[in-house]
Amino acid sequence: MRATSLTVAALAAALLLTACDDGDKGQDSKTGSSCADEVSVKFGPANAAPAAGDTGNVPVTVTNRGGAECTLEGLPAIEFDSGDTVTTVRADEAGVRKTTFAKDASTSFILTYVRGEGGGTKSLPVKQVKIHLPGATKTRDFKWSYGDVALKSDGQTPDASVSGFQQSGD
């Protein structure tokens, strides 16, 4: 009976130690903030909407500059900053997935928007785009030079969306 109790205690201790694993995958892969903070982000060039009511899109390329494979889990988040107002762009929930890419490899996503009428009450005069990568501790900010963005019928939500990550390049 004593040997059984020691075996059960040893097994319980082993399971407890395993349960405390923090999910770190070692040197082969990084996830979360350390990975997202080691990537470079390129905003554009855009297929800009030429006139009010037209749709444009801006590709955003994320390249792994870290020393290991990188995994981003979730969706990128975008905010439009007009100086007076910061609004969130709706993300395509169908695009949620885990994206893994090697050192110097890239993934991308697309920001799609409808151009608004300059100075109109149904437009947002965007000055800056703030990109939040899943797990990142900081935003990546870029100047917006593609005109006002139309607002949806509620007068507050930008008529724009963000796709999920897509593999690109080699």
ABEGO torsion letter per residue (X at the ends): XAAAAAAAAAAAAAAAAAAABAGBAEAABBBEAAAAAABBBBBOBBBBBABBGBBBBBBBBBBBABABBBBBBEBBBBBBBAGABBBBBBBBAAABBBBBBBBGBBBBBBBBBBBBBBGBAABBBBABBBBBBBGBABBBBBBBAAEBBBBBAAGABBBBBBBBBBBBEX
